[in-house]
Amino acid sequence: MPEMNDAFEEIEKHRAQIDEIDRELVALLNKRAGHSLVIRGLKPEAKMGLFDAKREEEILVKVTGYNEGPLYNENLREIYSTILKVMKETPSL
Amino acid sequence: MPEMNDAFEEIEKHRAQIDEIDRELVALLNKRAGHSLVIRGLKPEAKMGLFDAKREEEILVKVTGYNEGPLYNENLREIYSTILKVMKETPSL
């Protein structure tokens, strides 16, 4: 069944590209966490509370503003809810 | 209070860098979703089921393998659980 093998090979190629994207995503998420931890450390000095609902909403608005699909804004909102939740849980440096 | 203003300015700089990272993250997540949708379209031809628990576990293992911190592996697993869930929910192209 040549078509079946062709389709499988195509899938493998796309999976290899996804693996490459995941490598970049992990690096960026860690870079983001690094900035987030520095900010957390600076907040007491800046007399700012650790949790900032306005900033979280601002992030979600920006993120959906960058969106060119195929993900829907609600998909990105869901991913970012988890990202922002996790960033808050990461222990300080 | 100069220290307070300095700390606030520092925070603003890190937030600007986070905004830049978020722009890249959104682009990468959409690129990932594009490959994911192509794969979904090819699966029937390749006689593969739409859901592949082995591949999902493989992704989580790879992702934590790329991890150099400060995020913990469990943080990345949580983010990726949402990413993989959302990718499955995205309507086909």
N, CA and C atoms of all chains as a GROMACS GRO file, in nm:
protein
  558
    1MET      N    1   0.084  -0.120   0.000
    1MET     CA    2   0.000   0.000   0.000
    1MET      C    3   0.088   0.126   0.000
    2PRO      N    4   0.126   0.170  -0.118
    2PRO     CA    5   0.219   0.285  -0.125
    2PRO      C    6   0.161   0.413  -0.065
    3GLU      N    7   0.029   0.437  -0.086
    3GLU     CA    8  -0.030   0.562  -0.033
    3GLU      C    9  -0.019   0.565   0.120
    4MET      N   10  -0.042   0.449   0.180
    4MET     CA   11  -0.036   0.442   0.325
    4MET      C   12   0.105   0.474   0.375
    5ASN      N   13   0.206   0.418   0.305
    5ASN     CA   14   0.343   0.447   0.345
    5ASN      C   15   0.381   0.593   0.320
    6ASP      N   16   0.332   0.648   0.208
    6ASP     CA   17   0.358   0.790   0.180
    6ASP      C   18   0.301   0.878   0.290
    7ALA      N   19   0.177   0.848   0.328
    7ALA     CA   20   0.111   0.928   0.432
    7ALA      C   21   0.189   0.916   0.563
    8PHE      N   22   0.234   0.795   0.594
    8PHE     CA   23   0.308   0.776   0.719
    8PHE      C   24   0.440   0.853   0.717
    9GLU      N   25   0.507   0.850   0.601
    9GLU     CA   26   0.633   0.926   0.590
    9GLU      C   27   0.610   1.076   0.605
   10GLU      N   28   0.501   1.124   0.545
   10GLU     CA   29   0.466   1.266   0.558
   10GLU      C   30   0.443   1.303   0.706
   11ILE      N   31   0.372   1.214   0.774
   11ILE     CA   32   0.344   1.239   0.916
   11ILE      C   33   0.475   1.247   0.994
   12GLU      N   34   0.567   1.156   0.963
   12GLU     CA   35   0.695   1.156   1.034
   12GLU      C   36   0.770   1.287   1.013
   13LYS      N   37   0.761   1.340   0.891
   13LYS     CA   38   0.829   1.468   0.862
   13LYS      C   39   0.769   1.582   0.946
   14HIS      N   40   0.636   1.584   0.952
   14HIS     CA   41   0.571   1.690   1.031
   14HIS      C   42   0.600   1.672   1.181
   15ARG      N   43   0.608   1.546   1.224
   15ARG     CA   44   0.640   1.524   1.366
   15ARG      C   45   0.782   1.571   1.398
   16ALA      N   46   0.873   1.554   1.304
   16ALA     CA   47   1.011   1.601   1.326
   16ALA      C   48   1.011   1.754   1.339
   17GLN      N   49   0.926   1.819   1.260
   17GLN     CA   50   0.920   1.966   1.269
   17GLN      C   51   0.856   2.010   1.400
   18ILE      N   52   0.757   1.934   1.444
   18ILE     CA   53   0.696   1.964   1.574
   18ILE      C   54   0.800   1.948   1.686
   19ASP      N   55   0.883   1.844   1.677
   19ASP     CA   56   0.987   1.825   1.780
   19ASP      C   57   1.080   1.946   1.785
   20GLU      N   58   1.112   1.999   1.667
   20GLU     CA   59   1.200   2.116   1.661
   20GLU      C   60   1.132   2.238   1.724
   21ILE      N   61   1.002   2.255   1.691
   21ILE     CA   62   0.925   2.366   1.749
   21ILE      C   63   0.918   2.350   1.902
   22ASP      N   64   0.898   2.227   1.949
   22ASP     CA   65   0.887   2.204   2.094
   22ASP      C   66   1.018   2.242   2.164
   23ARG      N   67   1.129   2.214   2.098
   23ARG     CA   68   1.258   2.253   2.157
   23ARG      C   69   1.263   2.406   2.176
   24GLU      N   70   1.217   2.478   2.073
   24GLU     CA   71   1.216   2.625   2.081
   24GLU      C   72   1.116   2.674   2.185
   25LEU      N   73   1.000   2.607   2.190
   25LEU     CA   74   0.898   2.647   2.288
   25LEU      C   75   0.950   2.632   2.430
   26VAL      N   76   1.017   2.520   2.458
   26VAL     CA   77   1.070   2.497   2.593
   26VAL      C   78   1.172   2.605   2.629
   27ALA      N   79   1.259   2.638   2.533
   27ALA     CA   80   1.361   2.741   2.559
   27ALA      C   81   1.293   2.876   2.588
   28LEU      N   82   1.191   2.910   2.509
   28LEU     CA   83   1.122   3.038   2.528
   28LEU      C   84   1.043   3.041   2.660
   29LEU      N   85   0.979   2.930   2.693
   29LEU     CA   86   0.903   2.925   2.820
   29LEU      C   87   0.998   2.942   2.939
   30ASN      N   88   1.116   2.884   2.930
   30ASN     CA   89   1.213   2.901   3.039
   30ASN      C   90   1.266   3.044   3.044
   31LYS      N   91   1.287   3.103   2.926
   31LYS     CA   92   1.334   3.243   2.921
   31LYS      C   93   1.227   3.333   2.984
   32ARG      N   94   1.102   3.304   2.951
   32ARG     CA   95   0.990   3.380   3.008
   32ARG      C   96   0.986   3.363   3.160
   33ALA      N   97   1.005   3.240   3.207
   33ALA     CA   98   1.004   3.214   3.351
   33ALA      C   99   1.117   3.289   3.421
   34GLY      N  100   1.230   3.300   3.355
   34GLY     CA  101   1.343   3.374   3.412
   34GLY      C  102   1.307   3.519   3.437
   35HIS      N  103   1.247   3.585   3.336
   35HIS     CA  104   1.205   3.725   3.353
   35HIS      C  105   1.100   3.737   3.462
   36SER      N  106   1.008   3.641   3.460
   36SER     CA  107   0.899   3.642   3.558
   36SER      C  108   0.954   3.633   3.701
   37LEU      N  109   1.057   3.552   3.720
   37LEU     CA  110   1.116   3.538   3.853
   37LEU      C  111   1.190   3.666   3.895
   38VAL      N  112   1.257   3.731   3.800
   38VAL     CA  113   1.325   3.857   3.831
   38VAL      C  114   1.220   3.961   3.872
   39ILE      N  115   1.111   3.967   3.797
   39ILE     CA  116   1.004   4.062   3.829
   39ILE      C  117   0.950   4.035   3.970
   40ARG      N  118   0.928   3.909   3.999
   40ARG     CA  119   0.875   3.875   4.131
   40ARG      C  120   0.968   3.926   4.242
   41GLY      N  121   1.098   3.910   4.218
   41GLY     CA  122   1.197   3.956   4.317
   41GLY      C  123   1.197   4.107   4.334
   42LEU      N  124   1.162   4.180   4.226
   42LEU     CA  125   1.165   4.327   4.232
   42LEU      C  126   1.038   4.387   4.290
   43LYS      N  127   0.930   4.311   4.289
   43LYS     CA  128   0.800   4.368   4.326
   43LYS      C  129   0.793   4.426   4.467
   44PRO      N  130   0.849   4.360   4.568
   44PRO     CA  131   0.841   4.420   4.703
   44PRO      C  132   0.906   4.558   4.706
   45GLU      N  133   1.022   4.572   4.638
   45GLU     CA  134   1.092   4.701   4.633
   45GLU      C  135   1.008   4.807   4.561
   46ALA      N  136   0.935   4.764   4.458
   46ALA     CA  137   0.852   4.857   4.382
   46ALA      C  138   0.716   4.878   4.450
   47LYS      N  139   0.700   4.819   4.567
   47LYS     CA  140   0.573   4.828   4.643
   47LYS      C  141   0.454   4.778   4.560
   48MET      N  142   0.479   4.672   4.483
   48MET     CA  143   0.372   4.613   4.403
   48MET      C  144   0.334   4.478   4.462
   49GLY      N  145   0.205   4.446   4.455
   49GLY     CA  146   0.159   4.314   4.500
   49GLY      C  147   0.209   4.206   4.405
   50LEU      N  148   0.220   4.084   4.454
   50LEU     CA  149   0.273   3.975   4.369
   50LEU      C  150   0.175   3.940   4.258
   51PHE      N  151   0.047   3.944   4.288
   51PHE     CA  152  -0.051   3.911   4.185
   51PHE      C  153  -0.110   4.039   4.128
   52ASP      N  154  -0.117   4.044   3.996
   52ASP     CA  155  -0.161   4.166   3.928
   52ASP      C  156  -0.261   4.126   3.819
   53ALA      N  157  -0.390   4.128   3.856
   53ALA     CA  158  -0.495   4.083   3.763
   53ALA      C  159  -0.497   4.168   3.636
   54LYS      N  160  -0.466   4.297   3.652
   54LYS     CA  161  -0.469   4.388   3.535
   54LYS      C  162  -0.360   4.347   3.434
   55ARG      N  163  -0.243   4.315   3.486
   55ARG     CA  164  -0.133   4.272   3.398
   55ARG      C  165  -0.168   4.138   3.330
   56GLU      N  166  -0.232   4.048   3.404
   56GLU     CA  167  -0.270   3.920   3.344
   56GLU      C  168  -0.368   3.940   3.229
   57GLU      N  169  -0.464   4.029   3.249
   57GLU     CA  170  -0.561   4.056   3.143
   57GLU      C  171  -0.491   4.124   3.025
   58GLU      N  172  -0.398   4.214   3.056
   58GLU     CA  173  -0.321   4.282   2.951
   58GLU      C  174  -0.245   4.180   2.866
   59ILE      N  175  -0.187   4.079   2.932
   59ILE     CA  176  -0.113   3.974   2.860
   59ILE      C  177  -0.207   3.899   2.767
   60LEU      N  178  -0.324   3.862   2.818
   60LEU     CA  179  -0.419   3.786   2.735
   60LEU      C  180  -0.466   3.868   2.614
   61VAL      N  181  -0.486   3.997   2.636
   61VAL     CA  182  -0.528   4.084   2.524
   61VAL      C  183  -0.416   4.092   2.420
   62LYS      N  184  -0.292   4.111   2.467
   62LYS     CA  185  -0.179   4.118   2.372
   62LYS      C  186  -0.165   3.988   2.294
   63VAL      N  187  -0.172   3.877   2.368
   63VAL     CA  188  -0.150   3.746   2.308
   63VAL      C  189  -0.253   3.720   2.197
   64THR      N  190  -0.380   3.750   2.223
   64THR     CA  191  -0.480   3.727   2.120
   64THR      C  192  -0.463   3.830   2.007
   65GLY      N  193  -0.407   3.944   2.039
   65GLY     CA  194  -0.377   4.043   1.936
   65GLY      C  195  -0.269   3.995   1.839
   66TYR      N  196  -0.175   3.912   1.888
   66TYR     CA  197  -0.068   3.859   1.801
   66TYR      C  198  -0.119   3.744   1.715
   67ASN      N  199  -0.234   3.690   1.748
   67ASN     CA  200  -0.280   3.564   1.689
   67ASN      C  201  -0.318   3.575   1.541
   68GLU      N  202  -0.253   3.494   1.460
   68GLU     CA  203  -0.288   3.488   1.317
   68GLU      C  204  -0.342   3.350   1.279
   69GLY      N  205  -0.377   3.267   1.379
   69GLY     CA  206  -0.433   3.135   1.353
   69GLY      C  207  -0.326   3.036   1.308
   70PRO      N  208  -0.360   2.909   1.294
   70PRO     CA  209  -0.494   2.850   1.298
   70PRO      C  210  -0.556   2.836   1.438
   71LEU      N  211  -0.480   2.861   1.543
   71LEU     CA  212  -0.541   2.852   1.676
   71LEU      C  213  -0.644   2.964   1.694
   72TYR      N  214  -0.750   2.934   1.763
   72TYR     CA  215  -0.848   3.037   1.798
   72TYR      C  216  -0.799   3.113   1.921
   73ASN      N  217  -0.849   3.236   1.937
   73ASN     CA  218  -0.814   3.315   2.055
   73ASN      C  219  -0.844   3.238   2.184
   74GLU      N  220  -0.954   3.164   2.185
   74GLU     CA  221  -0.989   3.091   2.308
   74GLU      C  222  -0.889   2.978   2.335
   75ASN      N  223  -0.831   2.921   2.229
   75ASN     CA  224  -0.726   2.819   2.248
   75ASN      C  225  -0.603   2.882   2.314
   76LEU      N  226  -0.566   3.000   2.265
   76LEU     CA  227  -0.449   3.068   2.322
   76LEU      C  228  -0.476   3.112   2.465
   77ARG      N  229  -0.597   3.158   2.490
   77ARG     CA  230  -0.634   3.197   2.627
   77ARG      C  231  -0.619   3.078   2.722
   78GLU      N  232  -0.659   2.960   2.675
   78GLU     CA  233  -0.652   2.841   2.759
   78GLU      C  234  -0.504   2.804   2.786
   79ILE      N  235  -0.424   2.807   2.681
   79ILE     CA  236  -0.280   2.777   2.698
   79ILE      C  237  -0.217   2.878   2.793
   80TYR      N  238  -0.249   3.006   2.774
   80TYR     CA  239  -0.189   3.109   2.858
   80TYR      C  240  -0.238   3.106   3.003
   81SER      N  241  -0.360   3.062   3.023
   81SER     CA  242  -0.406   3.047   3.162
   81SER      C  243  -0.314   2.950   3.235
   82THR      N  244  -0.280   2.840   3.166
   82THR     CA  245  -0.190   2.742   3.228
   82THR      C  246  -0.049   2.801   3.244
   83ILE      N  247   0.000   2.870   3.140
   83ILE     CA  248   0.135   2.928   3.148
   83ILE      C  249   0.143   3.025   3.267
   84LEU      N  250   0.044   3.114   3.280
   84LEU     CA  251   0.049   3.214   3.387
   84LEU      C  252   0.034   3.149   3.524
   85LYS      N  253  -0.048   3.044   3.531
   85LYS     CA  254  -0.065   2.970   3.656
   85LYS      C  255   0.068   2.907   3.698
   86VAL      N  256   0.132   2.842   3.601
   86VAL     CA  257   0.258   2.771   3.630
   86VAL      C  258   0.367   2.871   3.669
   87MET      N  259   0.372   2.986   3.600
   87MET     CA  260   0.475   3.085   3.631
   87MET      C  261   0.464   3.131   3.777
   88LYS      N  262   0.338   3.140   3.826
   88LYS     CA  263   0.318   3.183   3.965
   88LYS      C  264   0.362   3.076   4.065
   89GLU      N  265   0.358   2.950   4.019
   89GLU     CA  266   0.392   2.840   4.110
   89GLU      C  267   0.541   2.810   4.118
   90THR      N  268   0.616   2.858   4.018
   90THR     CA  269   0.759   2.829   4.015
   90THR      C  270   0.827   2.893   4.136
   91PRO      N  271   0.903   2.815   4.211
   91PRO     CA  272   0.969   2.872   4.329
   91PRO      C  273   1.068   2.981   4.289
   92SER      N  274   1.089   3.076   4.377
   92SER     CA  275   1.182   3.186   4.348
   92SER      C  276   1.323   3.134   4.329
   93LEU      N  277   1.401   3.209   4.254
   93LEU     CA  278   1.542   3.172   4.229
   93LEU      C  279   1.622   3.178   4.358
   94MET      N  280   1.118   5.844   4.642
   94MET     CA  281   1.172   5.710   4.667
   94MET      C  282   1.241   5.655   4.542
   95PRO      N  283   1.368   5.688   4.525
   95PRO     CA  284   1.434   5.648   4.401
   95PRO      C  285   1.443   5.496   4.382
   96GLU      N  286   1.465   5.420   4.492
   96GLU     CA  287   1.476   5.274   4.477
   96GLU      C  288   1.346   5.217   4.423
   97MET      N  289   1.234   5.272   4.472
   97MET     CA  290   1.105   5.221   4.428
   97MET      C  291   1.087   5.246   4.278
   98ASN      N  292   1.125   5.367   4.233
   98ASN     CA  293   1.113   5.396   4.090
   98ASN      C  294   1.208   5.312   4.006
   99ASP      N  295   1.329   5.290   4.058
   99ASP     CA  296   1.425   5.206   3.986
   99ASP      C  297   1.370   5.066   3.969
  100ALA      N  298   1.314   5.012   4.078
  100ALA     CA  299   1.261   4.876   4.072
  100ALA      C  300   1.145   4.870   3.973
  101PHE      N  301   1.063   4.973   3.973
  101PHE     CA  302   0.949   4.976   3.880
  101PHE      C  303   0.997   4.981   3.735
  102GLU      N  304   1.099   5.063   3.712
  102GLU     CA  305   1.154   5.070   3.575
  102GLU      C  306   1.213   4.937   3.530
  103GLU      N  307   1.282   4.871   3.622
  103GLU     CA  308   1.338   4.738   3.592
  103GLU      C  309   1.227   4.641   3.555
  104ILE      N  310   1.120   4.644   3.633
  104ILE     CA  311   1.006   4.556   3.606
  104ILE      C  312   0.950   4.583   3.466
  105GLU      N  313   0.937   4.711   3.432
  105GLU     CA  314   0.884   4.746   3.300
  105GLU      C  315   0.971   4.691   3.188
  106LYS      N  316   1.103   4.692   3.209
  106LYS     CA  317   1.195   4.638   3.107
  106LYS      C  318   1.175   4.488   3.089
  107HIS      N  319   1.163   4.419   3.202
  107HIS     CA  320   1.142   4.273   3.193
  107HIS      C  321   1.005   4.241   3.133
  108ARG      N  322   0.907   4.324   3.162
  108ARG     CA  323   0.774   4.301   3.104
  108ARG      C  324   0.778   4.321   2.952
  109ALA      N  325   0.855   4.419   2.907
  109ALA     CA  326   0.868   4.440   2.762
  109ALA      C  327   0.932   4.318   2.696
  110GLN      N  328   1.028   4.258   2.767
  110GLN     CA  329   1.092   4.138   2.710
  110GLN      C  330   0.995   4.019   2.710
  111ILE      N  331   0.914   4.011   2.814
  111ILE     CA  332   0.813   3.905   2.817
  111ILE      C  333   0.714   3.924   2.701
  112ASP      N  334   0.675   4.048   2.674
  112ASP     CA  335   0.582   4.072   2.562
  112ASP      C  336   0.643   4.023   2.430
  113GLU      N  337   0.773   4.047   2.415
  113GLU     CA  338   0.841   4.002   2.293
  113GLU      C  339   0.843   3.849   2.285
  114ILE      N  340   0.871   3.785   2.399
  114ILE     CA  341   0.871   3.638   2.405
  114ILE      C  342   0.730   3.585   2.375
  115ASP      N  343   0.628   3.652   2.428
  115ASP     CA  344   0.491   3.606   2.404
  115ASP      C  345   0.456   3.612   2.256
  116ARG      N  346   0.506   3.714   2.190
  116ARG     CA  347   0.482   3.725   2.045
  116ARG      C  348   0.541   3.602   1.973
  117GLU      N  349   0.664   3.566   2.014
  117GLU     CA  350   0.729   3.448   1.953
  117GLU      C  351   0.656   3.319   1.991
  118LEU      N  352   0.612   3.311   2.116
  118LEU     CA  353   0.540   3.191   2.161
  118LEU      C  354   0.412   3.170   2.081
  119VAL      N  355   0.338   3.278   2.060
  119VAL     CA  356   0.212   3.267   1.985
  119VAL      C  357   0.240   3.221   1.841
  120ALA      N  358   0.345   3.276   1.780
  120ALA     CA  359   0.379   3.236   1.643
  120ALA      C  360   0.416   3.088   1.639
  121LEU      N  361   0.495   3.043   1.737
  121LEU     CA  362   0.537   2.902   1.740
  121LEU      C  363   0.420   2.809   1.768
  122LEU      N  364   0.333   2.849   1.859
  122LEU     CA  365   0.217   2.765   1.891
  122LEU      C  366   0.127   2.749   1.767
  123ASN      N  367   0.112   2.857   1.690
  123ASN     CA  368   0.033   2.847   1.569
  123ASN      C  369   0.102   2.761   1.463
  124LYS      N  370   0.234   2.774   1.455
  124LYS     CA  371   0.310   2.691   1.360
  124LYS      C  372   0.292   2.543   1.398
  125ARG      N  373   0.300   2.517   1.528
  125ARG     CA  374   0.281   2.381   1.577
  125ARG      C  375   0.141   2.329   1.543
  126ALA      N  376   0.042   2.416   1.562
  126ALA     CA  377  -0.097   2.376   1.533
  126ALA      C  378  -0.114   2.346   1.384
  127GLY      N  379  -0.045   2.420   1.299
  127GLY     CA  380  -0.051   2.396   1.155
  127GLY      C  381  -0.003   2.255   1.121
  128HIS      N  382   0.113   2.216   1.177
  128HIS     CA  383   0.166   2.080   1.152
  128HIS      C  384   0.071   1.975   1.208
  129SER      N  385   0.018   2.005   1.325
  129SER     CA  386  -0.071   1.911   1.392
  129SER      C  387  -0.196   1.887   1.306
  130LEU      N  388  -0.246   1.992   1.244
  130LEU     CA  389  -0.366   1.978   1.160
  130LEU      C  390  -0.336   1.900   1.033
  131VAL      N  391  -0.217   1.921   0.976
  131VAL     CA  392  -0.178   1.844   0.856
  131VAL      C  393  -0.169   1.696   0.892
  132ILE      N  394  -0.106   1.668   1.007
  132ILE     CA  395  -0.094   1.529   1.053
  132ILE      C  396  -0.232   1.467   1.071
  133ARG      N  397  -0.322   1.541   1.131
  133ARG     CA  398  -0.456   1.487   1.153
  133ARG      C  399  -0.522   1.451   1.020
  134GLY      N  400  -0.501   1.536   0.920
  134GLY     CA  401  -0.559   1.509   0.788
  134GLY      C  402  -0.500   1.386   0.721
  135LEU      N  403  -0.372   1.356   0.753
  135LEU     CA  404  -0.303   1.241   0.689
  135LEU      C  405  -0.332   1.109   0.760
  136LYS      N  406  -0.375   1.116   0.884
  136LYS     CA  407  -0.387   0.992   0.963
  136LYS      C  408  -0.482   0.886   0.905
  137PRO      N  409  -0.598   0.925   0.854
  137PRO     CA  410  -0.686   0.820   0.799
  137PRO      C  411  -0.616   0.742   0.685
  138GLU      N  412  -0.545   0.816   0.599
  138GLU     CA  413  -0.473   0.753   0.488
  138GLU      C  414  -0.363   0.659   0.539
  139ALA      N  415  -0.300   0.701   0.649
  139ALA     CA  416  -0.192   0.620   0.706
  139ALA      C  417  -0.248   0.509   0.797
  140LYS      N  418  -0.380   0.497   0.799
  140LYS     CA  419  -0.449   0.398   0.884
  140LYS      C  420  -0.409   0.411   1.032
  141MET      N  421  -0.394   0.537   1.074
  141MET     CA  422  -0.360   0.562   1.214
  141MET      C  423  -0.480   0.624   1.285
  142GLY      N  424  -0.497   0.587   1.411
  142GLY     CA  425  -0.604   0.647   1.490
  142GLY      C  426  -0.572   0.793   1.518
  143LEU      N  427  -0.674   0.875   1.544
  143LEU     CA  428  -0.651   1.018   1.567
  143LEU      C  429  -0.578   1.042   1.698
  144PHE      N  430  -0.608   0.963   1.798
  144PHE     CA  431  -0.541   0.981   1.927
  144PHE      C  432  -0.431   0.876   1.944
  145ASP      N  433  -0.314   0.922   1.987
  145ASP     CA  434  -0.198   0.835   1.995
  145ASP      C  435  -0.129   0.860   2.130
  146ALA      N  436  -0.167   0.780   2.229
  146ALA     CA  437  -0.115   0.800   2.365
  146ALA      C  438   0.037   0.785   2.369
  147LYS      N  439   0.090   0.695   2.286
  147LYS     CA  440   0.235   0.671   2.285
  147LYS      C  441   0.308   0.798   2.237
  148ARG      N  442   0.255   0.857   2.132
  148ARG     CA  443   0.316   0.981   2.078
  148ARG      C  444   0.307   1.094   2.183
  149GLU      N  445   0.195   1.102   2.254
  149GLU     CA  446   0.182   1.207   2.356
  149GLU      C  447   0.287   1.190   2.466
  150GLU      N  448   0.306   1.065   2.507
  150GLU     CA  449   0.405   1.040   2.611
  150GLU      C  450   0.545   1.071   2.558
  151GLU      N  451   0.569   1.035   2.432
  151GLU     CA  452   0.698   1.063   2.367
  151GLU      C  453   0.726   1.214   2.367
  152ILE      N  454   0.622   1.294   2.337
  152ILE     CA  455   0.638   1.440   2.336
  152ILE      C  456   0.676   1.489   2.476
  153LEU      N  457   0.607   1.438   2.578
  153LEU     CA  458   0.635   1.484   2.715
  153LEU      C  459   0.778   1.446   2.757
  154VAL      N  460   0.822   1.328   2.716
  154VAL     CA  461   0.958   1.286   2.750
  154VAL      C  462   1.060   1.377   2.679
  155LYS      N  463   1.035   1.404   2.550
  155LYS     CA  464   1.127   1.492   2.476
  155LYS      C  465   1.132   1.631   2.538
  156VAL      N  466   1.014   1.684   2.568
  156VAL     CA  467   1.002   1.820   2.621
  156VAL      C  468   1.080   1.834   2.752
  157THR      N  469   1.064   1.737   2.841
  157THR     CA  470   1.136   1.747   2.968
  157THR      C  471   1.286   1.722   2.945
  158GLY      N  472   1.318   1.648   2.839
  158GLY     CA  473   1.459   1.629   2.804
  158GLY      C  474   1.526   1.758   2.758
  159TYR      N  475   1.448   1.847   2.696
  159TYR     CA  476   1.502   1.977   2.649
  159TYR      C  477   1.518   2.075   2.764
  160ASN      N  478   1.456   2.046   2.877
  160ASN     CA  479   1.443   2.145   2.985
  160ASN      C  480   1.575   2.177   3.055
  161GLU      N  481   1.608   2.305   3.056
  161GLU     CA  482   1.727   2.350   3.129
  161GLU      C  483   1.691   2.444   3.243
  162GLY      N  484   1.561   2.452   3.278
  162GLY     CA  485   1.515   2.536   3.389
  162GLY      C  486   1.511   2.683   3.350
  163PRO      N  487   1.459   2.773   3.435
  163PRO     CA  488   1.419   2.748   3.574
  163PRO      C  489   1.287   2.672   3.591
  164LEU      N  490   1.210   2.649   3.486
  164LEU     CA  491   1.088   2.571   3.504
  164LEU      C  492   1.122   2.428   3.543
  165TYR      N  493   1.041   2.369   3.627
  165TYR     CA  494   1.054   2.228   3.660
  165TYR      C  495   0.989   2.143   3.552
  166ASN      N  496   1.033   2.018   3.542
  166ASN     CA  497   0.971   1.927   3.445
  166ASN      C  498   0.819   1.920   3.465
  167GLU      N  499   0.776   1.922   3.591
  167GLU     CA  500   0.631   1.912   3.614
  167GLU      C  501   0.557   2.037   3.566
  168ASN      N  502   0.624   2.154   3.569
  168ASN     CA  503   0.565   2.275   3.513
  168ASN      C  504   0.544   2.259   3.362
  169LEU      N  505   0.648   2.208   3.295
  169LEU     CA  506   0.639   2.190   3.150
  169LEU      C  507   0.534   2.085   3.114
  170ARG      N  508   0.529   1.980   3.195
  170ARG     CA  509   0.426   1.876   3.170
  170ARG      C  510   0.287   1.937   3.179
  171GLU      N  511   0.267   2.026   3.275
  171GLU     CA  512   0.135   2.088   3.291
  171GLU      C  513   0.103   2.178   3.171
  172ILE      N  514   0.200   2.259   3.130
  172ILE     CA  515   0.179   2.345   3.014
  172ILE      C  516   0.150   2.260   2.890
  173TYR      N  517   0.229   2.154   2.872
  173TYR     CA  518   0.210   2.070   2.753
  173TYR      C  519   0.080   1.991   2.757
  174SER      N  520   0.032   1.955   2.873
  174SER     CA  521  -0.099   1.887   2.878
  174SER      C  522  -0.204   1.978   2.818
  175THR      N  523  -0.197   2.107   2.852
  175THR     CA  524  -0.294   2.202   2.795
  175THR      C  525  -0.270   2.220   2.645
  176ILE      N  526  -0.144   2.233   2.605
  176ILE     CA  527  -0.114   2.251   2.462
  176ILE      C  528  -0.169   2.132   2.382
  177LEU      N  529  -0.141   2.011   2.427
  177LEU     CA  530  -0.184   1.892   2.352
  177LEU      C  531  -0.337   1.880   2.352
  178LYS      N  532  -0.398   1.915   2.463
  178LYS     CA  533  -0.545   1.913   2.471
  178LYS      C  534  -0.604   2.012   2.370
  179VAL      N  535  -0.548   2.134   2.368
  179VAL     CA  536  -0.601   2.238   2.279
  179VAL      C  537  -0.580   2.199   2.133
  180MET      N  538  -0.465   2.140   2.103
  180MET     CA  539  -0.436   2.102   1.963
  180MET      C  540  -0.541   2.001   1.914
  181LYS      N  541  -0.585   1.915   2.005
  181LYS     CA  542  -0.685   1.815   1.965
  181LYS      C  543  -0.822   1.878   1.942
  182GLU      N  544  -0.846   1.993   2.010
  182GLU     CA  545  -0.977   2.056   1.999
  182GLU      C  546  -0.989   2.150   1.879
  183THR      N  547  -0.875   2.191   1.823
  183THR     CA  548  -0.877   2.284   1.711
  183THR      C  549  -0.949   2.219   1.592
  184PRO      N  550  -1.048   2.287   1.536
  184PRO     CA  551  -1.118   2.228   1.421
  184PRO      C  552  -1.023   2.209   1.303
  185SER      N  553  -1.051   2.111   1.221
  185SER     CA  554  -0.966   2.084   1.105
  185SER      C  555  -0.968   2.202   1.008
  186LEU      N  556  -0.862   2.214   0.932
  186LEU     CA  557  -0.851   2.322   0.834
  186LEU      C  558  -0.954   2.304   0.724
   0.00000   0.00000   0.00000
